[in-house]
Amino acid sequence: MSIDRRKFIASAATAGALCAAPAIHGAQKSPTYRTAVIGAGWWGMNILREAVASQRVKVVAICDVDQDKLELAAEEIEDLCGDQAKTYGDFREMLDREQIDIVIIATPDHWHALNAIAALEKGCHVFVEKPTGHTIGESRAMVDVAQATGRSVQVGLHRRIGPHHVSANQFLRDGNLGTIGAVRMFVNSKGGVERPTRNSEPPETLDWEMYCGPAPLRPFNRKIHPGGFRHFLDFANGTLGDWGVHWLDQMLMWSEEKYPKSVYSTGGRPVQGPAVLNATEQTTDAPDSQVAVYQFESFTATWEHRKFAGHGPERHNVGCYFYGDRGTLHVGWRDGWTFYPTDSKKAIQHEDAQLQEPDGHNMQLLWADFLRSIESGKPATCSALIGHQATNLSLLGMLSMKLGRSIAWDGATETIPGDAEANGLLRREYRGPWKYPT
């Protein structure tokens, strides 16, 4: 291992003495969980570091289709706490060979449901990143398997457990906004015209066939891996399926209604330009701007994003606005929450964010809640069902945009009444030997 690599590990958050102290103190012994990770990239390792920092896990296995990432991850874990995790390129082999209590899943979105279902069926508890599926049908299958097996599932909706998000939700529930008629969720970022990037042969260390898995086998391109998959619709669902799930969940956290009556979405690539995919080169194909409208019984909710125009003159660039007859509440990320009263004589109220650095997320709280769920048998704060409900809203928005029209939604049956074309998009055909979960 290089000196630079060791310096990085030494300076990583919570790295110091993560496993130096014993995990058990006093007469009452706390269980240690044999833990594995599927997807050892940036975010998967962030979660795994948090697990190690809890001093309640033994890392027994690491799985990734990229051998470079796999080796670096194994070296880092050994340096952090001495665990000599076995390495695998295929999650099925890992689950067959190892005795595992907890599986962390941080793969590209199109793998989340299959990875989670396989782990649950092996009797593992699962910490899975959002969204819970690439399509609504596979996300529902994950919920069903979690309920059938009785295993705990925690979805990576860390904003649901963050202190200022919890405080803002209580502020809403206390009636401070009066009657709320609309919610707007949004994220804006910089961007511009996208030029195609040349395709290439996959790196020798990358199993591209396995990376694509049930998704179409498209040409390898460095814009996809590492880290760019979210804006390729074969593997994910763009900004709405990424950022959107977090903020849609913030709305659901407040609302007594868990699904809308109808959804309409429109969007495109007016700035980035038409999507390109051929044997020589490709671009991303997710929309650079999108609006989705969700009609609930008692309020209307909208999602908006754009990947151009920078932050511009807008006061806030990410989060939710809740609009009531007594005022407007903005719930954000690093800027906490702020209430703007309708009565100009009343003072603006604000609460600063409380975030776990360096990433600005509250993974420590989420992991502790996951262990609480495992040990109490009670649902995790961000259970499979909660993750499914937020994921559904993002996927319904993408489904409407693809159809180019509004859709009705029966949340009780999770179907689109009387609309065979739309119902056909609730799932997709899998490639090769992979079987869609039922």
C-alpha positions as CSV (number, residue, x, y, z in Angstrom):
1,M,0.0,0.0,0.0
2,S,1.3,3.5,-0.9
3,I,2.2,6.1,1.7
4,D,-0.5,8.4,0.3
5,R,-3.1,5.7,0.8
6,R,-2.0,5.1,4.4
7,K,-2.2,8.8,5.0
8,F,-5.7,8.9,3.7
9,I,-6.7,6.0,5.9
10,A,-5.1,7.6,8.9
11,S,-6.9,10.8,8.4
12,A,-10.3,9.3,7.5
13,A,-13.2,10.3,9.8
14,T,-13.5,8.0,12.8
15,A,-10.4,6.0,11.8
16,G,-8.5,6.5,15.0
17,A,-8.8,3.4,17.1
18,L,-12.1,2.2,15.5
19,C,-11.5,-1.3,16.7
20,A,-8.8,-0.7,19.3
21,A,-11.3,-0.7,22.2
22,P,-13.3,-3.9,22.9
23,A,-16.9,-3.9,21.7
24,I,-18.2,-5.2,25.0
25,H,-18.1,-3.3,28.2
26,G,-19.5,-4.3,31.6
27,A,-21.3,-7.5,32.5
28,Q,-24.0,-7.3,29.7
29,K,-22.4,-8.4,26.5
30,S,-23.5,-6.7,23.3
31,P,-23.6,-8.9,20.2
32,T,-21.1,-8.5,17.4
33,Y,-22.6,-8.8,13.9
34,R,-20.8,-10.6,11.1
35,T,-21.1,-7.9,8.4
36,A,-20.5,-7.8,4.6
37,V,-20.8,-5.1,2.0
38,I,-21.9,-5.4,-1.6
39,G,-20.6,-2.4,-3.5
40,A,-17.3,-1.1,-2.1
41,G,-17.2,2.3,-3.7
42,W,-17.2,5.7,-2.1
43,W,-20.6,5.5,-0.4
44,G,-20.5,1.8,0.4
45,M,-17.2,2.4,2.3
46,N,-18.7,5.4,4.1
47,I,-21.5,3.2,5.5
48,L,-19.0,0.4,6.3
49,R,-16.7,2.8,8.2
50,E,-19.7,3.8,10.3
51,A,-20.5,0.2,11.0
52,V,-16.9,-0.4,12.1
53,A,-17.0,2.8,14.3
54,S,-19.9,1.3,16.2
55,Q,-17.6,-1.4,17.5
56,R,-20.4,-3.9,17.0
57,V,-19.4,-5.6,13.8
58,K,-16.8,-7.9,12.4
59,V,-16.3,-7.4,8.7
60,V,-16.2,-10.8,7.1
61,A,-16.6,-10.2,3.4
62,I,-16.5,-7.5,0.8
63,C,-18.0,-7.8,-2.7
64,D,-17.5,-5.7,-5.8
65,V,-17.3,-6.2,-9.5
66,D,-14.2,-3.8,-9.6
67,Q,-11.1,-5.7,-8.4
68,D,-9.3,-2.4,-7.8
69,K,-12.0,-1.1,-5.4
70,L,-12.2,-4.5,-3.8
71,E,-8.6,-4.7,-2.9
72,L,-8.4,-1.1,-1.7
73,A,-11.5,-1.7,0.5
74,A,-10.1,-4.9,2.0
75,E,-6.8,-3.1,2.8
76,E,-8.6,-0.2,4.4
77,I,-10.7,-2.4,6.6
78,E,-7.6,-4.3,7.8
79,D,-5.8,-1.1,8.5
80,L,-8.8,0.3,10.4
81,C,-9.6,-2.6,12.7
82,G,-7.6,-5.7,11.7
83,D,-10.5,-7.6,10.2
84,Q,-9.3,-9.7,7.3
85,A,-12.4,-9.7,5.1
86,K,-12.7,-12.2,2.3
87,T,-13.2,-10.7,-1.2
88,Y,-15.8,-11.7,-3.8
89,G,-16.8,-10.6,-7.3
90,D,-20.2,-12.2,-7.2
91,F,-22.6,-11.5,-4.3
92,R,-24.3,-14.9,-4.8
93,E,-21.0,-16.8,-4.1
94,M,-20.4,-14.6,-1.0
95,L,-23.9,-15.3,0.4
96,D,-23.5,-19.0,-0.2
97,R,-20.1,-19.3,1.4
98,E,-20.1,-16.9,4.3
99,Q,-22.1,-16.8,7.6
100,I,-23.4,-13.2,7.6
101,D,-25.7,-11.3,10.0
102,I,-25.8,-7.9,8.2
103,V,-25.3,-7.0,4.6
104,I,-24.7,-3.4,3.5
105,I,-25.8,-2.8,-0.1
106,A,-24.4,0.3,-2.0
107,T,-24.5,-1.0,-5.6
108,P,-25.9,0.9,-8.6
109,D,-29.7,1.3,-8.3
110,H,-30.6,-1.5,-10.7
111,W,-29.0,-4.0,-8.3
112,H,-30.6,-2.9,-5.0
113,A,-33.7,-5.1,-5.0
114,L,-31.9,-8.3,-6.2
115,N,-29.0,-7.9,-3.8
116,A,-31.4,-7.2,-0.9
117,I,-33.8,-10.0,-1.6
118,A,-30.9,-12.5,-1.9
119,A,-29.5,-11.4,1.4
120,L,-32.9,-11.4,3.2
121,E,-33.6,-14.9,1.9
122,K,-30.3,-16.0,3.4
123,G,-31.5,-14.7,6.8
124,C,-29.4,-11.5,6.8
125,H,-30.5,-8.1,8.1
126,V,-30.0,-5.5,5.3
127,F,-28.9,-1.9,5.1
128,V,-29.7,-0.8,1.6
129,E,-29.1,2.5,-0.1
130,K,-32.1,4.3,-1.7
131,P,-33.9,3.9,-4.0
132,T,-35.3,0.5,-3.1
133,G,-35.7,-0.4,-6.8
134,H,-35.2,0.6,-10.4
135,T,-38.8,-0.3,-11.0
136,I,-41.9,-0.3,-8.7
137,G,-42.4,-4.1,-9.0
138,E,-38.9,-5.0,-7.8
139,S,-39.1,-2.5,-4.9
140,R,-42.5,-4.1,-3.8
141,A,-40.8,-7.5,-4.0
142,M,-38.2,-6.3,-1.5
143,V,-40.8,-5.2,0.9
144,D,-42.7,-8.5,0.6
145,V,-39.5,-10.5,1.3
146,A,-38.5,-8.4,4.2
147,Q,-42.0,-8.9,5.8
148,A,-41.9,-12.6,5.0
149,T,-38.5,-13.2,6.5
150,G,-38.9,-10.9,9.5
151,R,-35.4,-9.4,9.0
152,S,-34.7,-5.8,9.7
153,V,-34.2,-3.5,6.7
154,Q,-32.8,0.0,6.9
155,V,-33.0,2.2,3.8
156,G,-30.4,5.0,3.5
157,L,-32.8,7.8,4.0
158,H,-30.6,9.5,6.5
159,R,-32.5,12.8,6.3
160,R,-35.5,11.2,7.9
161,I,-33.5,10.8,11.1
162,G,-31.4,14.0,11.0
163,P,-32.0,16.3,14.0
164,H,-33.1,19.4,12.2
165,H,-35.3,17.3,9.8
166,V,-37.0,15.7,12.8
167,S,-37.4,19.1,14.5
168,A,-38.9,20.6,11.3
169,N,-41.4,17.8,11.0
170,Q,-42.5,18.4,14.6
171,F,-42.8,22.1,13.8
172,L,-45.2,21.2,11.0
173,R,-47.2,18.7,13.1
174,D,-47.6,21.3,15.8
175,G,-49.7,23.3,13.3
176,N,-47.4,26.3,13.0
177,L,-48.2,26.6,9.3
178,G,-51.9,26.4,9.6
179,T,-53.5,24.6,6.7
180,I,-50.9,23.3,4.2
181,G,-52.1,23.3,0.6
182,A,-48.9,22.7,-1.3
183,V,-45.4,21.3,-1.0
184,R,-42.5,22.0,-3.4
185,M,-39.4,19.8,-3.4
186,F,-36.4,20.8,-5.5
187,V,-32.6,20.7,-6.2
188,N,-30.6,22.9,-8.5
189,S,-27.0,22.5,-9.6
190,K,-24.6,23.8,-12.2
191,G,-24.2,22.3,-15.6
192,G,-24.2,22.9,-19.4
193,V,-23.9,21.3,-22.8
194,E,-22.8,17.7,-22.6
195,R,-20.4,16.4,-25.3
196,P,-20.3,12.7,-26.0
197,T,-17.5,10.6,-24.4
198,R,-15.9,7.9,-26.3
199,N,-16.7,4.3,-25.4
200,S,-13.8,2.0,-24.6
201,E,-13.0,-1.6,-23.5
202,P,-13.8,-2.1,-19.8
203,P,-10.7,-2.1,-17.5
204,E,-9.3,-5.6,-17.0
205,T,-10.1,-5.3,-13.3
206,L,-13.8,-4.7,-14.0
207,D,-16.5,-7.4,-14.7
208,W,-18.7,-5.3,-17.0
209,E,-21.0,-8.1,-17.7
210,M,-21.8,-8.5,-14.0
211,Y,-22.0,-4.7,-13.5
212,C,-24.8,-4.5,-16.1
213,G,-26.4,-7.7,-14.7
214,P,-30.2,-7.6,-15.4
215,A,-29.9,-4.2,-17.2
216,P,-29.1,-3.9,-20.9
217,L,-25.5,-4.6,-21.8
218,R,-24.5,-1.2,-23.2
219,P,-20.9,-0.3,-24.2
220,F,-18.6,0.5,-21.4
221,N,-17.9,4.2,-20.9
222,R,-15.9,6.0,-18.2
223,K,-18.8,8.3,-17.6
224,I,-20.8,5.4,-16.2
225,H,-18.2,3.9,-13.9
226,P,-17.0,4.9,-11.4
227,G,-19.8,6.9,-10.0
228,G,-21.8,8.2,-13.0
229,F,-24.5,5.6,-13.3
230,R,-27.2,7.7,-11.8
231,H,-27.7,9.6,-15.0
232,F,-28.0,6.6,-17.2
233,L,-31.6,5.3,-17.2
234,D,-30.6,1.7,-17.8
235,F,-29.0,1.7,-14.3
236,A,-30.9,4.4,-12.3
237,N,-33.6,7.1,-12.7
238,G,-31.7,10.4,-12.8
239,T,-32.0,13.2,-10.3
240,L,-35.5,12.4,-9.4
241,G,-34.5,8.9,-8.5
242,D,-31.5,10.2,-6.5
243,W,-32.0,13.5,-4.7
244,G,-35.7,13.3,-5.2
245,V,-36.2,10.2,-3.1
246,H,-34.8,12.0,0.0
247,W,-37.1,15.1,-0.3
248,L,-40.2,13.2,-1.4
249,D,-39.6,11.2,1.8
250,Q,-39.5,14.5,3.8
251,M,-43.0,15.2,2.5
252,L,-44.2,11.7,3.3
253,M,-42.7,12.1,6.8
254,W,-45.2,14.9,7.4
255,S,-48.2,13.7,5.4
256,E,-50.8,11.3,6.6
257,E,-51.3,10.4,2.9
258,K,-48.7,8.0,1.7
259,Y,-49.5,8.0,-2.0
260,P,-51.1,10.4,-4.6
261,K,-54.2,10.0,-6.7
262,S,-52.4,11.1,-9.9
263,V,-49.0,12.0,-11.2
264,Y,-47.8,14.1,-14.1
265,S,-44.2,14.8,-15.1
266,T,-42.4,16.4,-17.9
267,G,-38.8,17.1,-18.6
268,G,-36.0,16.8,-21.1
269,R,-32.5,17.8,-22.0
270,P,-32.8,21.4,-23.4
271,V,-29.4,22.4,-22.2
272,Q,-27.3,19.2,-22.1
273,G,-28.6,18.2,-25.6
274,P,-30.0,15.0,-27.1
275,A,-28.9,11.7,-25.6
276,V,-26.3,9.9,-27.7
277,L,-25.7,6.1,-27.6
278,N,-23.9,4.3,-30.3
279,A,-20.9,1.9,-30.8
280,T,-18.4,4.7,-30.6
281,E,-19.6,7.2,-28.0
282,Q,-22.4,8.1,-25.6
283,T,-23.8,10.7,-23.2
284,T,-25.9,10.4,-20.2
285,D,-29.6,10.1,-21.0
286,A,-31.4,11.4,-17.8
287,P,-33.3,14.7,-18.0
288,D,-31.3,17.8,-17.2
289,S,-34.5,19.4,-16.0
290,Q,-37.8,17.9,-14.8
291,V,-41.0,18.8,-13.1
292,A,-43.4,16.3,-11.5
293,V,-46.8,17.1,-10.0
294,Y,-48.4,14.8,-7.4
295,Q,-52.0,15.3,-6.6
296,F,-53.0,14.1,-3.1
297,E,-56.4,14.3,-1.5
298,S,-55.7,17.4,0.5
299,F,-52.7,19.0,-1.1
300,T,-50.6,19.3,-4.3
301,A,-46.9,18.4,-4.3
302,T,-44.3,19.2,-6.9
303,W,-40.7,18.1,-7.7
304,E,-38.4,20.4,-9.7
305,H,-34.8,20.0,-10.7
306,R,-32.4,21.6,-13.2
307,K,-28.7,20.9,-13.9
308,F,-27.9,24.4,-15.3
309,A,-28.1,28.1,-14.4
310,G,-26.0,27.5,-11.3
311,H,-27.5,28.5,-8.0
312,G,-28.5,31.9,-9.3
313,P,-30.6,34.3,-7.2
314,E,-32.7,31.8,-5.3
315,R,-32.5,31.9,-1.6
316,H,-32.4,28.1,-1.2
317,N,-31.1,25.6,-3.7
318,V,-32.2,22.3,-2.3
319,G,-34.9,21.0,0.0
320,C,-38.7,21.3,0.6
321,Y,-41.0,24.3,0.9
322,F,-44.2,23.7,2.8
323,Y,-46.8,26.4,2.1
324,G,-49.5,27.1,4.7
325,D,-51.9,29.9,5.3
326,R,-49.8,31.0,8.3
327,G,-46.5,30.9,6.5
328,T,-43.8,29.0,4.6
329,L,-41.3,26.5,6.0
330,H,-38.2,25.6,4.1
331,V,-36.5,22.4,5.2
332,G,-33.0,22.3,3.7
333,W,-29.7,20.5,4.1
334,R,-26.7,22.5,5.3
335,D,-28.9,25.5,5.9
336,G,-31.2,23.8,8.4
337,W,-34.8,25.0,8.4
338,T,-36.4,28.4,8.3
339,F,-40.0,29.5,8.8
340,Y,-41.2,32.7,7.0
341,P,-44.5,33.8,8.7
342,T,-47.3,35.3,6.6
343,D,-47.7,38.0,9.2
344,S,-44.8,40.4,8.4
345,K,-44.9,41.6,12.0
346,K,-43.8,38.2,13.3
347,A,-40.1,37.1,13.4
348,I,-38.6,34.6,11.0
349,Q,-37.7,31.4,12.9
350,H,-34.6,29.3,12.1
351,E,-32.8,26.2,13.3
352,D,-29.3,25.4,12.2
353,A,-28.5,22.0,10.7
354,Q,-26.9,19.4,12.9
355,L,-24.9,17.1,10.5
356,Q,-22.2,14.5,10.8
357,E,-19.1,15.6,8.9
358,P,-17.2,15.4,6.6
359,D,-20.1,14.3,4.4
360,G,-22.9,16.3,6.0
361,H,-25.1,13.2,6.6
362,N,-26.3,11.5,9.7
363,M,-25.2,8.0,9.1
364,Q,-24.1,7.4,12.7
365,L,-27.7,7.9,13.9
366,L,-29.1,5.8,11.1
367,W,-26.7,2.9,11.8
368,A,-27.5,3.1,15.6
369,D,-31.2,2.9,14.7
370,F,-30.6,-0.1,12.5
371,L,-28.9,-2.0,15.4
372,R,-31.8,-1.0,17.6
373,S,-34.3,-2.4,15.1
374,I,-32.3,-5.7,14.9
375,E,-32.2,-6.1,18.6
376,S,-35.8,-5.0,19.4
377,G,-37.5,-6.6,16.5
378,K,-39.3,-3.3,15.8
379,P,-39.2,-1.7,12.3
380,A,-36.2,0.6,11.5
381,T,-36.9,4.3,11.2
382,C,-36.3,4.0,7.4
383,S,-37.9,0.6,6.9
384,A,-38.3,-1.2,3.6
385,L,-41.9,0.0,3.4
386,I,-40.9,3.6,4.0
387,G,-38.2,3.5,1.5
388,H,-40.6,1.9,-1.0
389,Q,-43.2,4.6,-0.6
390,A,-40.6,7.4,-1.3
391,T,-39.1,5.4,-4.1
392,N,-42.5,4.9,-5.7
393,L,-43.1,8.6,-6.0
394,S,-39.8,9.1,-7.8
395,L,-40.5,6.1,-10.2
396,L,-44.1,7.3,-10.9
397,G,-42.7,10.6,-11.9
398,M,-40.2,9.0,-14.3
399,L,-42.9,6.7,-15.6
400,S,-45.2,9.6,-16.4
401,M,-42.4,11.5,-18.2
402,K,-41.6,8.5,-20.3
403,L,-45.3,8.1,-21.3
404,G,-45.6,11.9,-21.9
405,R,-48.9,12.1,-20.0
406,S,-50.6,12.0,-16.7
407,I,-51.3,8.7,-14.9
408,A,-53.8,7.8,-12.1
409,W,-52.5,5.8,-9.2
410,D,-54.2,3.3,-6.9
411,G,-51.8,3.2,-4.0
412,A,-53.6,0.3,-2.3
413,T,-53.1,-2.1,-5.2
414,E,-50.0,-0.3,-6.6
415,T,-51.5,-0.3,-10.1
416,I,-52.5,2.3,-12.7
417,P,-56.3,1.7,-13.2
418,G,-57.4,0.8,-16.7
419,D,-54.0,1.7,-18.3
420,A,-52.2,-1.4,-19.7
421,E,-49.5,0.7,-21.3
422,A,-48.6,2.4,-18.0
423,N,-48.9,-0.8,-16.0
424,G,-46.4,-2.3,-18.3
425,L,-43.8,0.1,-17.1
426,L,-44.1,-0.9,-13.4
427,R,-41.5,-3.6,-14.2
428,R,-39.0,-4.3,-17.0
429,E,-37.6,-7.3,-18.8
430,Y,-34.4,-8.6,-17.3
431,R,-31.4,-9.5,-19.4
432,G,-29.9,-13.0,-19.7
433,P,-30.3,-15.4,-16.9
434,W,-31.5,-12.9,-14.3
435,K,-35.1,-13.3,-13.2
436,Y,-37.4,-10.5,-12.2
437,P,-38.5,-10.9,-8.5
438,T,-42.1,-11.7,-7.8
